[in-house]
Amino acid sequence: MEQTSNNKFVVPAAIIIAGLIIAGALFYDRKPTSQPTVNPSGQNQAASPAASPADNIQPVNDKDHILGSSDAPITFVLFSDLECSYCKRFHITMQQIMNDYGKTGKVRWVFRHFPLDNHPKARNEAIATECAAELGGNDAFWKYLDRIFEITPSNNGLDPAELPKIAEYVGLDKIKFAACLASGKFDQKIAESSQDAMKSGAQGTPYGVLIGLNGKKSVIPGALPYSDVKKAIDEMLAGK
């Protein structure tokens, strides 16, 4: 039978394959690990690759929208889509986090945009929040953001006609707002924020990264319940 005649080659082939697997294993064992080597003093002994994609996140800068004390020991960078139903839900969680940790100066919230392709309206809404910031400053940005999440049905359901109404609701000039919205001046900023999200490991929204004063990072992958987020924050505050 053909199967029987082929058995002549099974044993030699198996030996060759096993040898290749062992050689490969030895090669990869010699590669540096992704975790840095740390001495007893806590200092890195040698540079090593990023422990996770979250280490690629762009540092907080003066272009960011920040809620909370600049001296907070924990920075919560959140990438969000304004038409994402999970983001709408998690926005409430973040408000509770800031009520419990922001008022005591322990956490600051940095909001960054990550509008997804399956929510075409989200990108324009992200630009609308940037226009609010340009016309009314940081407070106007957060008020506009809160209002969008408050009234949107999510999943690409917000009527674009509501955007200038929200601007007026938070005290902005509707004519100047409309001009800003049509200008395209914030297109690049939204694109860069989305690139930052993907480089940092985001595969969907919401996506959060907790950053401690020592640079340690902890990922919040999705709309986790308040208790889970609280646990992650408490562990970071405790130095765990």
TIVEXVEX-668384 format. One line per 2 residues: their letters; for each residue z, x, y of N, C-alpha, C. Coordinates in steps of 0.02 Angstrom, whole numbers, always signed. Layout:
A	Z X Y Z X Y Z X Y ~ ... .
This chain:
ME	+0 +42 -60 +0 +0 +0 +0 +43 +62 ~ -29 +17 +115 -32 +54 +178 +37 +70 +203 .
QT	+85 +25 +197 +153 +36 +220 +184 +95 +184 ~ +172 +100 +120 +200 +154 +81 +171 +221 +102 .
SN	+105 +224 +112 +75 +287 +132 +98 +309 +201 ~ +114 +262 +244 +139 +280 +311 +209 +309 +309 .
NK	+246 +295 +255 +315 +320 +250 +318 +396 +248 ~ +260 +429 +230 +259 +501 +229 +276 +531 +298 .
FV	+261 +493 +350 +269 +520 +417 +333 +497 +451 ~ +370 +452 +419 +429 +423 +452 +483 +474 +464 .
VP	+500 +514 +412 +556 +561 +419 +541 +616 +470 ~ +483 +649 +466 +468 +701 +517 +468 +672 +588 .
AA	+440 +613 +595 +438 +583 +662 +508 +568 +688 ~ +551 +545 +644 +619 +529 +664 +655 +592 +686 .
II	+644 +647 +652 +676 +711 +670 +654 +733 +740 ~ +589 +727 +754 +562 +747 +819 +591 +705 +875 .
IA	+593 +639 +864 +619 +593 +915 +693 +607 +928 ~ +731 +618 +875 +803 +633 +884 +813 +696 +925 .
GL	+770 +747 +912 +775 +809 +950 +762 +798 +1024 ~ +712 +756 +1040 +697 +742 +1110 +754 +706 +1144 .
II	+785 +658 +1109 +841 +620 +1139 +899 +666 +1155 ~ +915 +712 +1107 +971 +759 +1119 +956 +805 +1177 .
AG	+894 +830 +1181 +876 +874 +1237 +882 +838 +1303 ~ +859 +775 +1303 +863 +735 +1365 +934 +724 +1386 .
AL	+977 +710 +1337 +1048 +698 +1352 +1080 +760 +1382 ~ +1063 +819 +1355 +1091 +881 +1382 +1068 +893 +1453 .
FY	+1005 +876 +1469 +979 +885 +1536 +1016 +842 +1586 ~ +1025 +778 +1572 +1057 +732 +1618 +1131 +747 +1626 .
DR	+1163 +775 +1575 +1233 +793 +1581 +1243 +848 +1633 ~ +1190 +886 +1646 +1196 +941 +1694 +1186 +917 +1766 .
KP	+1164 +855 +1774 +1154 +828 +1842 +1221 +814 +1874 ~ +1229 +825 +1941 +1292 +808 +1974 +1304 +733 +1971 .
TS	+1365 +713 +1964 +1383 +642 +1963 +1376 +613 +2032 ~ +1374 +545 +2036 +1366 +511 +2100 +1431 +510 +2139 .
QP	+1489 +523 +2106 +1553 +522 +2140 +1569 +592 +2166 ~ +1594 +599 +2228 +1611 +665 +2254 +1671 +694 +2218 .
TV	+1673 +761 +2212 +1731 +795 +2184 +1783 +802 +2239 ~ +1843 +780 +2225 +1895 +779 +2277 +1953 +824 +2255 .
NP	+1977 +867 +2301 +2034 +908 +2286 +2098 +871 +2303 ~ +2157 +898 +2286 +2220 +862 +2297 +2232 +841 +2370 .
SG	+2202 +878 +2418 +2212 +860 +2488 +2170 +801 +2509 ~ +2124 +779 +2465 +2082 +722 +2481 +2016 +740 +2513 .
QN	+2001 +805 +2519 +1939 +826 +2551 +1886 +838 +2498 ~ +1824 +821 +2514 +1769 +834 +2468 +1759 +908 +2458 .
QA	+1752 +930 +2396 +1741 +1001 +2383 +1668 +1019 +2391 ~ +1624 +972 +2379 +1552 +986 +2386 +1516 +921 +2401 .
AS	+1459 +929 +2434 +1420 +870 +2450 +1391 +840 +2386 ~ +1383 +774 +2384 +1354 +742 +2326 +1314 +682 +2349 .
PA	+1271 +655 +2306 +1230 +597 +2325 +1274 +537 +2343 ~ +1245 +489 +2379 +1282 +429 +2397 +1310 +395 +2336 .
AS	+1373 +374 +2340 +1406 +342 +2283 +1374 +273 +2269 ~ +1349 +241 +2321 +1318 +176 +2313 +1270 +165 +2371 .
PA	+1225 +117 +2365 +1179 +103 +2421 +1216 +86 +2486 ~ +1277 +58 +2481 +1315 +40 +2541 +1328 +100 +2585 .
DN	+1327 +160 +2557 +1338 +220 +2597 +1279 +234 +2644 ~ +1223 +199 +2633 +1165 +207 +2676 +1167 +164 +2739 .
IQ	+1218 +123 +2746 +1221 +76 +2801 +1222 +112 +2868 ~ +1187 +84 +2917 +1184 +115 +2983 +1253 +111 +3016 .
PV	+1275 +165 +3049 +1339 +163 +3083 +1341 +109 +3137 ~ +1399 +82 +3149 +1407 +32 +3203 +1391 +65 +3269 .
ND	+1353 +30 +3312 +1333 +59 +3376 +1336 +5 +3431 ~ +1317 +25 +3491 +1323 -21 +3549 +1272 -77 +3548 .
KD	+1226 -76 +3501 +1179 -132 +3494 +1205 -186 +3448 ~ +1260 -172 +3415 +1289 -221 +3368 +1327 -276 +3404 .
HI	+1334 -332 +3370 +1375 -388 +3394 +1442 -384 +3358 ~ +1495 -373 +3395 +1560 -358 +3365 +1612 -408 +3390 .
LG	+1650 -434 +3342 +1705 -478 +3357 +1769 -446 +3331 ~ +1816 -434 +3377 +1878 -402 +3356 +1888 -335 +3391 .
SS	+1945 -305 +3377 +1965 -243 +3411 +1924 -183 +3388 ~ +1905 -141 +3435 +1869 -80 +3419 +1913 -31 +3380 .
DA	+1978 -41 +3383 +2025 +3 +3348 +2044 -22 +3279 ~ +2013 -76 +3257 +2031 -106 +3192 +2019 -55 +3136 .
PI	+2065 -49 +3089 +2057 -1 +3033 +2002 -21 +2984 ~ +1982 -84 +2984 +1928 -105 +2940 +1872 -138 +2980 .
TF	+1812 -117 +2966 +1752 -148 +2995 +1716 -187 +2939 ~ +1703 -250 +2953 +1667 -293 +2905 +1597 -304 +2932 .
VL	+1548 -268 +2904 +1478 -277 +2923 +1449 -331 +2878 ~ +1424 -384 +2909 +1397 -440 +2871 +1324 -452 +2888 .
FS	+1282 -450 +2836 +1211 -467 +2844 +1203 -540 +2824 ~ +1170 -579 +2868 +1167 -651 +2857 +1100 -680 +2878 .
DL	+1085 -737 +2848 +1025 -776 +2861 +1048 -844 +2888 ~ +1024 -863 +2947 +1050 -923 +2980 +1029 -988 +2948 .
EC	+982 -984 +2900 +962 -1045 +2863 +984 -1043 +2790 ~ +1028 -997 +2774 +1055 -990 +2707 +1117 -1033 +2699 .
SY	+1117 -1078 +2651 +1174 -1124 +2642 +1237 -1086 +2623 ~ +1229 -1032 +2584 +1288 -991 +2566 +1316 -954 +2627 .
CK	+1270 -934 +2672 +1292 -901 +2734 +1330 -951 +2778 ~ +1307 -1013 +2780 +1342 -1064 +2819 +1413 -1073 +2792 .
RF	+1420 -1075 +2726 +1485 -1082 +2695 +1528 -1020 +2709 ~ +1498 -961 +2702 +1536 -899 +2710 +1555 -887 +2783 .
HI	+1518 -916 +2829 +1535 -910 +2900 +1605 -939 +2912 ~ +1620 -993 +2879 +1687 -1023 +2885 +1740 -977 +2856 .
TM	+1723 -945 +2800 +1769 -896 +2770 +1782 -839 +2819 ~ +1729 -815 +2851 +1737 -760 +2899 +1779 -780 +2959 .
QQ	+1771 -841 +2981 +1812 -865 +3036 +1885 -866 +3017 ~ +1899 -884 +2955 +1968 -883 +2931 +1994 -811 +2925 .
IM	+1951 -766 +2902 +1970 -695 +2897 +1988 -668 +2967 ~ +1947 -685 +3016 +1960 -660 +3084 +2022 -693 +3114 .
ND	+2036 -754 +3095 +2097 -787 +3119 +2158 -752 +3090 ~ +2153 -730 +3027 +2211 -699 +2994 +2216 -624 +3005 .
YG	+2158 -590 +3010 +2159 -517 +3016 +2132 -492 +3083 ~ +2088 -530 +3114 +2060 -508 +3178 +2110 -512 +3235 .
KT	+2149 -566 +3235 +2198 -575 +3290 +2253 -522 +3288 ~ +2265 -494 +3229 +2316 -441 +3223 +2285 -372 +3229 .
GK	+2220 -368 +3243 +2187 -304 +3255 +2172 -265 +3192 ~ +2171 -298 +3133 +2160 -262 +3071 +2087 -260 +3049 .
VR	+2049 -310 +3071 +1979 -315 +3050 +1935 -331 +3110 ~ +1879 -298 +3114 +1827 -317 +3163 +1765 -337 +3124 .
WV	+1729 -386 +3150 +1671 -415 +3116 +1608 -393 +3153 ~ +1563 -362 +3116 +1498 -342 +3143 +1445 -385 +3110 .
FR	+1408 -423 +3150 +1357 -467 +3123 +1288 -435 +3129 ~ +1252 -433 +3073 +1184 -407 +3072 +1138 -458 +3037 .
HF	+1075 -458 +3058 +1028 -508 +3034 +991 -485 +2970 ~ +982 -533 +2925 +941 -523 +2865 +906 -589 +2848 .
PL	+860 -612 +2891 +824 -674 +2877 +778 -666 +2817 ~ +783 -711 +2769 +743 -706 +2708 +676 -740 +2716 .
DN	+627 -717 +2677 +560 -744 +2682 +555 -818 +2663 ~ +600 -841 +2620 +597 -911 +2599 +629 -958 +2650 .
HP	+653 -930 +2705 +679 -970 +2761 +641 -948 +2824 ~ +578 -970 +2833 +537 -947 +2890 +569 -960 +2958 .
KA	+610 -1012 +2964 +640 -1028 +3029 +697 -980 +3047 ~ +724 -947 +2997 +783 -905 +3008 +770 -847 +3055 .
RN	+710 -819 +3052 +694 -762 +3094 +695 -782 +3168 ~ +666 -839 +3184 +665 -862 +3254 +736 -879 +3277 .
EA	+776 -905 +3232 +845 -921 +3249 +885 -857 +3262 ~ +870 -804 +3223 +902 -740 +3235 +884 -714 +3304 .
IA	+821 -720 +3322 +799 -700 +3389 +834 -741 +3442 ~ +844 -805 +3429 +879 -849 +3476 +949 -823 +3491 .
TE	+984 -799 +3439 +1052 -772 +3450 +1049 -709 +3493 ~ +996 -669 +3484 +989 -609 +3524 +975 -626 +3597 .
CA	+936 -679 +3608 +923 -702 +3676 +988 -727 +3708 ~ +1029 -761 +3668 +1093 -784 +3693 +1135 -725 +3715 .
AE	+1135 -672 +3676 +1173 -612 +3694 +1147 -580 +3757 ~ +1080 -577 +3763 +1051 -546 +3823 +1069 -586 +3886 .
LG	+1069 -652 +3881 +1081 -694 +3940 +1155 -706 +3955 ~ +1195 -705 +3902 +1266 -722 +3912 +1316 -674 +3884 .
GN	+1293 -617 +3857 +1339 -567 +3832 +1365 -583 +3762 ~ +1414 -543 +3741 +1441 -547 +3673 +1471 -616 +3657 .
DA	+1507 -644 +3706 +1537 -710 +3694 +1485 -763 +3681 ~ +1430 -760 +3719 +1376 -810 +3709 +1344 -802 +3641 .
FW	+1338 -740 +3618 +1309 -728 +3551 +1350 -764 +3498 ~ +1416 -753 +3499 +1458 -782 +3447 +1463 -858 +3453 .
KY	+1462 -884 +3514 +1462 -957 +3523 +1397 -988 +3497 ~ +1342 -954 +3511 +1277 -979 +3487 +1274 -977 +3411 .
LD	+1298 -922 +3383 +1299 -914 +3310 +1341 -969 +3278 ~ +1400 -981 +3305 +1444 -1033 +3278 +1411 -1101 +3279 .
RI	+1376 -1115 +3335 +1345 -1181 +3343 +1287 -1190 +3295 ~ +1247 -1138 +3284 +1192 -1144 +3236 +1219 -1162 +3167 .
FE	+1269 -1124 +3144 +1297 -1137 +3078 +1331 -1205 +3075 ~ +1356 -1228 +3131 +1389 -1293 +3133 +1340 -1350 +3123 .
IT	+1280 -1345 +3153 +1235 -1403 +3152 +1176 -1397 +3104 ~ +1160 -1336 +3081 +1102 -1331 +3036 +1117 -1362 +2968 .
PS	+1069 -1399 +2939 +1077 -1423 +2871 +1062 -1368 +2820 ~ +1040 -1310 +2844 +1022 -1252 +2803 +956 -1263 +2765 .
NN	+937 -1211 +2728 +875 -1213 +2689 +814 -1232 +2730 ~ +809 -1200 +2789 +752 -1209 +2833 +750 -1279 +2864 .
GL	+809 -1309 +2872 +811 -1378 +2895 +824 -1390 +2968 ~ +839 -1337 +3007 +854 -1348 +3078 +790 -1357 +3118 .
DP	+788 -1410 +3158 +731 -1423 +3202 +730 -1370 +3257 ~ +675 -1333 +3265 +670 -1282 +3318 +685 -1309 +3388 .
AE	+675 -1374 +3398 +690 -1404 +3463 +764 -1400 +3480 ~ +805 -1387 +3430 +877 -1381 +3442 +897 -1315 +3474 .
LP	+855 -1265 +3468 +873 -1198 +3492 +888 -1197 +3567 ~ +843 -1224 +3610 +860 -1225 +3682 +919 -1271 +3697 .
KI	+929 -1322 +3656 +986 -1367 +3666 +1052 -1330 +3652 ~ +1050 -1287 +3602 +1109 -1247 +3587 +1122 -1198 +3644 .
AE	+1068 -1170 +3672 +1075 -1124 +3729 +1110 -1160 +3786 ~ +1089 -1220 +3801 +1121 -1259 +3854 +1193 -1275 +3836 .
YV	+1205 -1290 +3773 +1272 -1307 +3748 +1322 -1250 +3760 ~ +1298 -1188 +3753 +1344 -1131 +3763 +1341 -1103 +3834 .
GL	+1306 -1140 +3879 +1308 -1122 +3950 +1253 -1076 +3974 ~ +1197 -1074 +3938 +1142 -1029 +3958 +1087 -1068 +3994 .
DK	+1047 -1032 +4034 +991 -1061 +4069 +934 -1074 +4018 ~ +915 -1137 +4010 +865 -1155 +3960 +797 -1124 +3973 .
IK	+778 -1119 +4037 +712 -1091 +4053 +709 -1017 +4037 ~ +761 -980 +4057 +764 -909 +4041 +769 -898 +3965 .
FA	+804 -941 +3933 +811 -936 +3860 +744 -946 +3826 ~ +707 -997 +3847 +641 -1011 +3818 +594 -952 +3828 .
AC	+596 -921 +3887 +553 -864 +3901 +571 -805 +3855 ~ +635 -795 +3845 +657 -741 +3802 +635 -754 +3730 .
LA	+643 -814 +3707 +626 -832 +3639 +552 -822 +3625 ~ +511 -833 +3675 +438 -827 +3666 +413 -756 +3677 .
SG	+456 -712 +3701 +434 -645 +3722 +420 -597 +3664 ~ +454 -607 +3608 +447 -561 +3552 +485 -496 +3560 .
KF	+526 -491 +3611 +560 -428 +3626 +611 -407 +3572 ~ +634 -454 +3532 +685 -437 +3482 +657 -434 +3410 .
DQ	+592 -440 +3404 +561 -438 +3337 +578 -373 +3300 ~ +574 -317 +3335 +586 -252 +3304 +659 -246 +3283 .
KI	+704 -270 +3325 +776 -266 +3308 +791 -304 +3245 ~ +763 -363 +3238 +774 -404 +3178 +746 -369 +3116 .
AE	+686 -339 +3124 +655 -303 +3068 +697 -243 +3047 ~ +723 -206 +3095 +765 -148 +3080 +830 -168 +3046 .
SS	+858 -224 +3067 +919 -248 +3036 +906 -267 +2963 ~ +849 -298 +2950 +831 -317 +2882 +822 -254 +2838 .
QD	+790 -203 +2867 +781 -141 +2830 +848 -109 +2814 ~ +893 -111 +2862 +961 -84 +2852 +996 -121 +2795 .
AM	+988 -187 +2793 +1018 -226 +2740 +993 -204 +2672 ~ +928 -197 +2665 +899 -179 +2600 +918 -109 +2579 .
KS	+918 -62 +2626 +938 +6 +2610 +1011 +10 +2590 ~ +1050 -38 +2615 +1122 -39 +2600 +1139 -77 +2536 .
GA	+1088 -102 +2502 +1099 -134 +2437 +1093 -209 +2436 ~ +1078 -239 +2493 +1073 -312 +2495 +1011 -337 +2457 .
QG	+1022 -384 +2413 +967 -416 +2377 +965 -491 +2393 ~ +1009 -513 +2436 +1013 -583 +2456 +1065 -589 +2511 .
TP	+1079 -650 +2530 +1127 -662 +2583 +1179 -714 +2561 ~ +1239 -710 +2589 +1265 -657 +2633 +1280 -593 +2594 .
YG	+1282 -538 +2629 +1297 -474 +2599 +1342 -436 +2647 ~ +1402 -418 +2624 +1449 -386 +2668 +1470 -317 +2643 .
VL	+1488 -274 +2691 +1514 -207 +2675 +1577 -196 +2716 ~ +1633 -186 +2681 +1695 -168 +2714 +1696 -92 +2722 .
IG	+1714 -69 +2782 +1716 +3 +2795 +1785 +20 +2823 ~ +1821 +65 +2789 +1886 +87 +2811 +1881 +145 +2860 .
LN	+1938 +164 +2891 +1938 +219 +2939 +1919 +285 +2906 ~ +1932 +291 +2841 +1915 +352 +2805 +1843 +352 +2779 .
GK	+1806 +300 +2797 +1736 +295 +2776 +1726 +263 +2709 ~ +1780 +247 +2674 +1774 +213 +2609 +1743 +145 +2619 .
KS	+1700 +126 +2572 +1663 +63 +2578 +1675 +19 +2516 ~ +1676 -45 +2528 +1683 -94 +2475 +1635 -151 +2488 .
VI	+1595 -168 +2439 +1542 -219 +2447 +1570 -289 +2433 ~ +1551 -336 +2476 +1565 -407 +2466 +1498 -439 +2450 .
PG	+1482 -447 +2385 +1415 -468 +2364 +1406 -543 +2360 ~ +1397 -575 +2416 +1386 -647 +2415 +1442 -686 +2447 .
AL	+1438 -752 +2442 +1487 -796 +2474 +1549 -802 +2431 ~ +1587 -748 +2426 +1648 -748 +2387 +1700 -794 +2419 .
PY	+1745 -822 +2380 +1798 -863 +2409 +1845 -821 +2451 ~ +1881 -854 +2495 +1926 -820 +2541 +1975 -774 +2504 .
SD	+2001 -798 +2448 +2052 -759 +2411 +2024 -692 +2387 ~ +1961 -690 +2367 +1931 -628 +2344 +1920 -580 +2402 .
VK	+1898 -606 +2459 +1887 -564 +2518 +1954 -537 +2543 ~ +2004 -579 +2544 +2071 -559 +2565 +2098 -503 +2521 .
KA	+2087 -509 +2455 +2110 -458 +2409 +2077 -391 +2423 ~ +2011 -393 +2436 +1974 -331 +2451 +2000 -299 +2515 .
ID	+2014 -340 +2565 +2039 -314 +2629 +2109 -285 +2620 ~ +2152 -321 +2586 +2221 -298 +2575 +2222 -232 +2536 .
EM	+2178 -226 +2487 +2175 -164 +2448 +2153 -106 +2492 ~ +2104 -118 +2536 +2081 -65 +2580 +2135 -47 +2630 .
LA	+2171 -96 +2656 +2225 -81 +2703 +2281 -42 +2670 ~ +2290 -53 +2605 +2342 -18 +2567 +2319 +51 +2544 .
GK	+2256 +67 +2557 +2230 +132 +2538 +2210 +137 +2466 ~ +2198 +80 +2433 +2178 +81 +2363 +2103 +90 +2356 .
